[in-house]
Amino acid sequence: MKLLEKSLVLFYALFLIFGQIVGFVVGTLINALWLGALMGIGVGIGVGLMVHGFLLIKNQ
């Protein structure tokens, strides 16, 4: 986790990959992979921002 705290690019890339996995699963369930891919980007950015904010608050 220390490496992720030092490298924001790696940090957000991890959450974008997580978001894409969630998005493609949802996209497969609703038979719209393009919509799942777009939702995955939103999920990845949203979760990344929330965790980044939590780490900033925790480290104060």
C-alpha positions in Angstrom: 0.0 0.0 0.0 3.0 2.3 0.6 3.9 2.2 -3.1 0.3 3.2 -4.1 0.4 6.1 -1.7 3.6 7.4 -3.4 2.5 6.9 -7.0 -0.8 8.5 -7.8 -0.7 7.2 -11.4 -0.4 3.6 -10.2 -3.0 4.3 -7.5 -5.6 5.5 -10.0 -4.7 2.9 -12.6 -5.5 0.2 -10.0 -8.9 1.6 -9.3 -9.6 2.1 -13.0 -8.8 -1.6 -13.6 -11.1 -2.5 -10.7 -13.8 -0.2 -12.2 -13.5 -1.8 -15.6 -13.9 -5.3 -14.2 -17.1 -4.2 -12.4 -18.3 -2.3 -15.5 -17.8 -5.2 -17.8 -19.6 -7.6 -15.4 -22.6 -5.2 -15.2 -22.4 -4.6 -19.0 -22.5 -8.3 -19.6 -25.5 -8.7 -17.4 -27.5 -6.0 -19.2 -26.2 -6.9 -22.6 -24.5 -3.6 -23.3 -20.7 -3.8 -23.0 -20.2 -0.3 -24.1 -22.4 1.0 -21.3 -20.5 -1.2 -18.9 -17.2 0.2 -20.0 -18.4 3.8 -19.5 -19.8 2.9 -16.1 -16.5 1.2 -15.2 -14.6 4.4 -15.9 -17.0 6.3 -13.6 -16.7 3.6 -10.9 -12.9 3.6 -11.1 -12.6 7.3 -10.8 -15.1 7.6 -8.1 -13.7 4.9 -5.9 -10.1 6.2 -6.5 -11.1 9.7 -5.4 -12.9 8.4 -2.3 -9.9 6.2 -1.2 -7.5 9.0 -2.0 -9.5 11.4 0.1 -9.7 8.9 3.0 -5.9 8.4 2.9 -5.3 12.2 2.9 -7.6 12.5 6.0 -6.0 9.5 7.7 -2.5 10.9 7.2 -3.2 14.3 8.7 
